[in-house]
């Protein structure tokens, strides 16, 4: 067991979760609309940052593996999983796996919506 990695993920996750709350709350306070701009801002900024971290750590090797774990798994994992989702789809596309990329994209969207709906139904059944 590598307790250093666990500590890095835990610390990054705590900071990422807090940052997500701060960023989304701030964005929501500036945008008075029904569109979920706070979540949108977090997801898109997370995608931007995971792109930076990936290239800097995997291709250019200027970020250490431990820092990559702290940033990508810990911080960005708690900040938004949408960034990892997008990176995985991009990597599938780069590998020529278009069918898998589409399956992941649409499968996650449809299965996610279905899972939320089932969660709604189950919660309502439990409370009744």
C-alpha positions in Angstrom: 0.0 0.0 0.0 1.2 3.4 -0.9 0.0 5.7 1.9 1.6 8.7 0.2 -0.7 8.3 -2.8 -3.7 7.9 -0.5 -2.7 11.1 1.4 -2.2 13.0 -1.9 -5.6 11.9 -3.2 -7.3 12.7 0.1 -5.8 16.2 0.4 -6.4 16.9 -3.3 -10.0 15.7 -2.9 -10.7 17.9 0.1 -9.3 21.0 -1.7 -11.1 20.1 -4.9 -14.5 19.7 -3.2 -14.1 23.0 -1.4 -13.0 24.7 -4.6 -16.0 23.3 -6.5 -18.3 24.7 -3.9 -16.6 28.1 -3.9 -16.5 28.4 -7.7 -20.0 27.2 -8.4 -21.5 29.4 -5.6 -19.7 32.4 -6.9 -20.8 31.8 -10.5 -24.4 31.2 -9.4 -24.3 34.5 -7.5 -23.3 36.3 -10.7 -25.7 34.6 -13.1 -29.4 35.0 -12.4 -30.8 32.4 -14.7 -32.3 28.9 -14.7 -29.3 27.5 -16.6 -26.9 25.8 -14.2 -23.9 28.1 -14.9 -22.1 27.1 -11.7 -21.9 23.5 -12.6 -21.2 24.3 -16.2 -18.3 26.5 -15.2 -16.9 23.9 -12.9 -17.1 21.1 -15.5 -15.6 23.1 -18.3 -12.8 24.6 -16.1 -12.1 21.0 -14.8 -11.8 19.8 -18.4 -9.3 22.6 -19.2 -7.2 21.8 -16.2 -7.2 18.1 -16.7 -6.0 18.7 -20.3 -3.1 20.8 -18.9 -2.2 18.3 -16.2 -2.3 15.4 -18.7 0.0 16.9 -21.2 2.4 18.3 -18.6 2.6 15.0 -16.7 2.3 12.3 -19.5 3.8 14.0 -22.6 6.1 16.7 -21.3 7.0 15.0 -18.0 7.2 18.3 -16.1 4.8 17.2 -13.4 5.7 14.3 -11.2 3.6 11.2 -10.9 2.7 12.1 -7.3 1.7 15.7 -8.4 -0.4 14.2 -11.2 -2.2 11.9 -8.7 -2.8 14.9 -6.4 -4.1 17.1 -9.2 -5.9 14.7 -11.5 -7.3 12.0 -9.1 -7.6 14.0 -5.9 -8.3 17.7 -6.8 -10.0 17.3 -10.2 -11.7 14.1 -9.1 -13.5 15.9 -6.4 -13.8 19.2 -8.3 -15.5 17.4 -11.3 -15.6 13.9 -12.7 -16.7 15.4 -16.0 -13.1 16.3 -16.7 -12.0 12.7 -16.4 -15.0 11.6 -18.5 -14.1 14.1 -21.2 -10.4 13.1 -21.2 -11.3 9.4 -21.5 -13.5 10.1 -24.5 -10.8 12.2 -26.1 -8.3 9.4 -25.6 -10.7 6.9 -27.1 -11.1 9.2 -30.1 -7.3 9.6 -30.4 -6.9 5.9 -30.4 -9.4 5.6 -33.2 -12.1 4.0 -31.0 -14.9 6.1 -32.3 -17.7 3.6 -31.4 -16.4 3.3 -27.8 -16.1 7.0 -27.5 -19.7 7.4 -28.7 -20.9 4.6 -26.5 -19.2 6.2 -23.5 -20.6 9.7 -24.3 -24.2 8.8 -24.9 -24.2 5.7 -22.6 -23.1 7.8 -19.7 -25.6 10.6 -20.5 -28.6 8.2 -20.9 -27.6 5.9 -18.0 -26.9 8.8 -15.8 -30.3 10.4 -16.5 -32.0 7.1 -16.0 -30.1 6.5 -12.7 -31.1 9.9 -11.3 -34.7 9.2 -12.3 -34.7 5.8 -10.6 -33.1 7.5 -7.5 -35.9 10.0 -7.5 -38.5 7.2 -7.7 -36.8 5.1 -5.0 -36.5 8.1 -2.6 -40.2 8.8 -3.1 -41.1 5.2 -2.4 -39.0 5.1 0.8 -40.4 8.4 2.1 -44.1 7.3 1.6 
